[in-house]
Amino acid sequence: MKPIVADAWSALRRFTPARIALGRSGASVPTAEVLRFGVAHALARDAVHLAFDAAAVRDELAALGFETIEVESAAGDRATYLRRPDLGRRLSERSRGLLDALPRCVEALVCVVGDGLSAKAVHRHAVPLLREVRPLLEAEAVAIGPIVLAHQARVALGDEVGARLHAQAVAVLIGERPGLSSPDSLGVYLTWQPRAGRSDAERNCISNIRPEGLPYAAAARKLAWLLGAARRLGTTGVRLKDESEATPALAPAPALLPGERGSEE
């Protein structure tokens, strides 16, 4: 009897990095799979603790002609960030003053590039995604505000950033929680008329952006479509379904009714 019993689905492993068809050795998994699991777990832990190299990202964006500004959340360091998710959702006092002094971006999309739980994802994928999405938005005369580089950031930090810049919408490009097969997955969260207190139900998410998952060009098309639909409907989140494969992309923003203040609320 062979010491290792192969899984009948082992041929499918060449199609995915997911942990499938591991086989078994007695009542356990083979030693090689135990070692691979250990490596994957170590990579995931490293991704969580890797420091955000905002200077390198800023230089890459500057080479593409993007204006940037650097902020941080109220979580003063990585240990605090991991223990206190609530602080990662709020800006530091310094960052609030910095944003309040900038010109308003009333008709613009503001992009926040935040480290999240995987700075590695941001280092690898944020700039290529922005490179892909910019011509799609420029073709429809959608302005892109300054790119805000955020340290110790959670998704909801974009609400305060967008509100202080009076942005029409905010897109948060952030490192997702690392998995055992994807320690560098980037997510994008789009929120219409951002303000403090927005819930996750009021956002649209594009997940697993990386060459091995959702390619940059496809993610850029989805983001452009969602923004266009948000401008047409005046909302994001559960009321906005992703039908980007079946319908055109951008549309004008809805007209405000008398007495409405729009993005300046």
N, C-alpha and C positions, 0 to 999 in steps of 0.2 A: 504494500500500500504506500502511495506517495505521501511524504510528510506534509506537503502543501496541496490543498484542493483548490483548483482555479474556479472562479465564478463563471457561470455560463454567459454572462454579459461582458466578459473581459474585452471582447473585440470592440465594444463601444467606447472604450476608454480613449481611443485615438481621436474621438470627436469632441471631447470636453476635458477641461482641467478639473472638473468636479470629482469628488472622492466617491467613485462608484466602483463596483465589481472588484473589491479588495481581495477576495478569496479568503481562505482560512487555513489555519494550522492547528489542528485539534479543536479546542473550544475558543481559540483566539485568532487574531489576524496575524499574517506572516510578519516576521521581524522587519523585513524591508519596508512594509507599510507603516509599522510603528515608528521607524526612523523618519520616513517621509512626513508623517504627521507631526513629529517633533520639529522638523525644519519649518513646516508650514506655520506651526504655532509661533515659533520664534520670529518668523518674518512678520506675522500679524502684530506681535507685541512691539517689534522694532518700529513698525509703521505708526503705531499709536504714539510712541514716545519721540519720534524723529522731530527735530526742531524745524520750524517753518523758515525757509531761506527766502525771505521776502525780497532781499536785495537782488538775488539772481532772477526772480520772477519779474521784478521791476525793470531790470535791464533788458530782459527779453521783450517786455511790452513796450518799452521806450523805443527799441529798435523797430517796432511795428508802427510807431507813431501814436501810441496810447498815452494819455495823461494818467498818472497814478497818484494816490494818496495813501498813506499808511496809518492804520489805527490799531487799537487793541481793545479787547473786551475788559470787563471789570475783574476777570480772573487774572491775577498778577503773574502766575507761573503755571507750568504744565500740571504740577501736582494739584493745585487748587482747581484748575480747569476740569480735571478728571473727577474730582470729588464734588464739585459744585457746578452742575450743569446750568443752574439759574444765572450764575455770574457770567457764563459764556454767552448768554443771551442779551447782555446789557453792555453798553459802551463804557469805557473809563471816562472820568471827568475830562482828562486831556483831550480825548478823541471827540467828545461832544463839543467842546469849544472849537476844535479844529474844523469840524464839519459845519458848525453854525456860521463860521466866518466865510464859507465858500459861497459862490453864486448858486442860485436855485437852478434845479434841473427839471422844471415843471413838465416839459414835454419829452423828457428823455428816459431811456432805460439806464439805470445804474447797475453796474455789475460789481458784486462783492466777491472777491477771491479769498476764501477763508481756509485755514489749515484743517479745521474739523478734527476728525479722528484718524486722518491719514495725510500728513503733509506730502508724503511721497506721491500720492495721487495728484495733488495740486502741482507739484514740481513737474510732473510728466505730462499732464493732460490739459491744464487750464489754458495755457497760451495757445496750443494748437486748436482748441475749441473756439477761443475768441477770434483767432485768425479766420476760421471757417465761417463764423456767424456774422462777422462785421459786414462783408459785402451783401449778404442777404438783407440786412437791416438798412444799409445805406441805399440799396436799390429802391427801397420804399420810403426813403427820406425819414427814417427813424433815427433820432439822435442817440448816441451813446455817451453817457456822462463819464466822469472820471472813473477809472477802475480803482476800487477801494480794496487795498490789501489788508486783511484783518488777521491779527494774531489771537490765538485761543478763542476761536469763533465757533459758535453754534449757529444753526440755520436761522433762528429768530433774530440774531444780531442784525440781519439785513433789514428787518422791519424798522429798527431805530435809525439805521444808516439812511434808508430811503426816505423816512419821514423828515429827518433833519435836512436832507438835500431837496425836499419837496418833489421827489421823483414821481413820475407817472407809474412806474413799475420798477421792481428790483429783482434781479436774478442773482442768486447766491450760488457760486461755484465752490463746492466744498468736498473735502475728502470724506468718503463714506466709511462706516465702521468696517475694518478689514475682516475678510473672510479667510478660510483656510485655503482657498484657491485664488483669492483676489485681494491682496493687501494694498492695491493701488487703484481702487475704483473711485471715479469721480461722479458726484451727483450735482444736478442743477435744480434749484427750487425757485420757481417764478411766482411772485406775489404782486397783484394789482393794487395800486394805491396803498403802499406799505405804511403801517403805523404800529406803534407798540400795542400789543394785545392781540394781534392777528393769530389765528390758530392754524394748525397744520391742515385743517379742512379747507382753508382759504388759499392754499398753494397748489401748484402743479409741480410734480417731480419727474425729472428725467434721470434715470439711474444707470449704473454700470457703464459709464462712458470710459472707454479705453479700447485700444485696437483689438483686444481679445473678446470684447463685449460689444457695446454699441459704438460703431465708428464715429469719428469726429464729424464727418459730413452729415451723417444721418441725425446725430444729436443736434447739430446746428439747424437743420431743417425743422426738426421738431420744436426747438426753442423759438425759431422765427414764426412758425405756424401758431404756437400757443400764444405768443405775444400779439399776433394779429387778431386772433380770436378774442383775447382779453380786451383789446382796444375796441372791438366791435360790440362785445357783450357788456363791457364794463365790470368784469369780474374774473377771478381765477378760482381754482379749487374744485370742489365737488360739482359745481354748476358748469364747469368747463370740461368737456370730454375731449380727449385727444383723438381727433379724426384727421390727423395730418396726412394719412395715406390716401384719403379720398377727396379732400377739398383744398382749394387754394390757400395761400398763406396769409398775407397781411391785409388789414382793412383799417379805415380811419377810426380814430377814437370817437366814442359817442359824444354828442353835444350835451352840455350840462343844462339842466332845467333851471329856471329862475330861483335864486337863493342857494343853489348848490355851490360848494367850494372846491369840489374835486380833490386834487392831490394836496391842497394846502390845509386839509383838515388836521 
